[in-house]
């Protein structure tokens, strides 16, 4: 947004996922090129910090409402049954009997 008498500043917002229930919001400002612009930015930091904080609070509320709406429309995922064949206690056999491995030199005759 252009404000008369205020130089343009570059601001970015980054959302960093910290797990399924936490996301950090990081606001960054590029360093102004001139000393005059830096002094202007320093003077604007206190009111700007309030705007960014209230904006982040609104974003958190919107994200929580969106997550609740998405969760309401989906069924809970069923538990995965425990595997019964994970640790074998006897050899696995093929449909005609046990699998037999021949030595490498058995077919050389």
Kinemage of the C-alpha trace (Angstrom):
@kinemage 1
@onewidth
@group {chain A} dominant
@subgroup {mainchain}
@vectorlist {calphas} color= white
{ca unk a 1} P 0.000 0.000 0.000
{ca unk a 2} L 1.428 3.356 -1.029
{ca unk a 3} L 1.403 6.080 1.625
{ca unk a 4} L 2.361 9.581 0.470
{ca unk a 5} L 5.689 10.694 1.923
{ca unk a 6} L 6.631 7.177 3.062
{ca unk a 7} L 9.180 5.231 0.991
{ca unk a 8} L 8.329 1.719 -0.171
{ca unk a 9} L 9.558 -1.100 2.053
{ca unk a 10} L 9.791 -4.800 1.285
{ca unk a 11} L 8.073 -7.002 3.867
{ca unk a 12} L 7.691 -10.768 3.748
{ca unk a 13} L 5.762 -13.222 5.881
{ca unk a 14} L 6.886 -16.819 6.259
{ca unk a 15} L 4.860 -19.639 7.785
{ca unk a 16} L 7.096 -22.356 9.257
{ca unk a 17} L 5.519 -25.691 10.169
{ca unk a 18} L 6.745 -27.026 13.516
{ca unk a 19} L 4.487 -30.063 13.612
{ca unk a 20} L 0.817 -30.928 13.206
{ca unk a 21} L -0.350 -28.392 15.818
{ca unk a 22} L 2.141 -25.533 15.525
{ca unk a 23} L 3.127 -23.057 12.830
{ca unk a 24} L 5.414 -20.093 13.424
{ca unk a 25} L 4.746 -16.785 11.681
{ca unk a 26} L 7.915 -14.866 10.799
{ca unk a 27} L 7.685 -11.293 9.490
{ca unk a 28} L 10.776 -9.846 7.827
{ca unk a 29} L 11.614 -6.398 6.487
{ca unk a 30} L 14.356 -5.765 3.948
{ca unk a 31} L 16.949 -3.219 5.047
{ca unk a 32} L 16.192 0.150 3.435
{ca unk a 33} L 18.897 1.470 1.112
{ca unk a 34} L 19.298 4.999 2.449
{ca unk a 35} L 19.853 6.343 5.959
{ca unk a 36} L 16.756 8.523 5.587
{ca unk a 37} L 14.625 5.488 4.706
{ca unk a 38} L 16.103 3.527 7.629
{ca unk a 39} L 15.214 6.379 10.022
{ca unk a 40} L 11.666 6.429 8.640
{ca unk a 41} L 11.348 2.671 9.118
{ca unk a 42} L 12.617 2.873 12.704
{ca unk a 43} L 10.004 5.558 13.448
{ca unk a 44} L 7.288 3.319 11.973
{ca unk a 45} L 8.330 0.120 13.774
{ca unk a 46} L 6.251 0.609 16.958
{ca unk a 47} L 2.920 1.171 15.157
{ca unk a 48} L 3.849 -1.390 12.517
{ca unk a 49} L 4.571 -4.020 15.179
{ca unk a 50} L 1.018 -3.512 16.507
{ca unk a 51} L -0.462 -3.957 13.052
{ca unk a 52} L 1.585 -7.115 12.411
{ca unk a 53} L 0.673 -8.574 15.810
{ca unk a 54} L -3.057 -7.981 15.328
{ca unk a 55} L -2.800 -9.328 11.773
{ca unk a 56} L -1.090 -12.473 13.055
{ca unk a 57} L -3.816 -12.936 15.687
{ca unk a 58} L -6.485 -12.654 12.990
{ca unk a 59} L -4.588 -15.142 10.811
{ca unk a 60} L -4.359 -17.600 13.714
{ca unk a 61} L -8.130 -17.357 14.299
{ca unk a 62} L -8.859 -17.877 10.590
{ca unk a 63} L -6.514 -20.872 10.389
{ca unk a 64} L -8.059 -22.461 13.506
{ca unk a 65} L -11.576 -22.001 12.081
{ca unk a 66} L -10.465 -23.486 8.740
{ca unk a 67} L -8.843 -26.482 10.452
{ca unk a 68} L -11.980 -27.110 12.542
{ca unk a 69} L -14.173 -26.917 9.431
{ca unk a 70} L -11.965 -29.371 7.553
{ca unk a 71} L -11.843 -31.780 10.508
{ca unk a 72} L -15.637 -31.707 10.882
{ca unk a 73} L -16.122 -32.917 7.322
{ca unk a 74} L -13.918 -35.969 7.584
{ca unk a 75} L -14.260 -39.238 9.441
{ca unk a 76} L -11.686 -40.383 11.945
{ca unk a 77} L -9.131 -42.687 10.404
{ca unk a 78} L -9.403 -46.307 11.587
{ca unk a 79} L -6.584 -47.920 13.506
{ca unk a 80} L -4.312 -50.101 11.421
{ca unk a 81} L -4.600 -53.732 12.554
{ca unk a 82} L -1.447 -55.379 13.853
{ca unk a 83} L 0.336 -57.562 11.331
{ca unk a 84} L 0.083 -61.303 12.023
{ca unk a 85} L 2.779 -62.305 9.529
{ca unk a 86} L 5.437 -59.788 10.390
{ca unk a 87} L 7.740 -62.072 12.346
{ca unk a 88} L 7.738 -65.550 10.852
{ca unk a 89} L 8.193 -68.534 13.139
{ca unk a 90} L 8.450 -71.146 10.375
{ca unk a 91} L 9.696 -71.211 6.760
{ca unk a 92} L 7.460 -69.840 4.026
{ca unk a 93} L 6.443 -72.507 1.513
{ca unk a 94} L 5.299 -72.163 -2.079
{ca unk a 95} L 2.150 -73.847 -3.396
{ca unk a 96} L 3.942 -77.080 -4.346
{ca unk a 97} L 6.159 -77.538 -1.332
{ca unk a 98} L 9.141 -75.726 0.149
{ca unk a 99} L 11.361 -73.569 -2.036
{ca unk a 100} L 14.582 -75.390 -2.818
{ca unk a 101} L 17.736 -73.529 -3.802
{ca unk a 102} L 20.228 -75.481 -5.864
{ca unk a 103} L 23.953 -74.859 -5.584
{ca unk a 104} L 25.451 -72.775 -8.398
{ca unk a 105} L 27.311 -75.753 -9.896
{ca unk a 106} L 24.245 -78.086 -9.943
{ca unk a 107} L 23.218 -77.161 -13.501
{ca unk a 108} L 26.781 -77.501 -14.940
{ca unk a 109} L 26.406 -81.166 -15.960
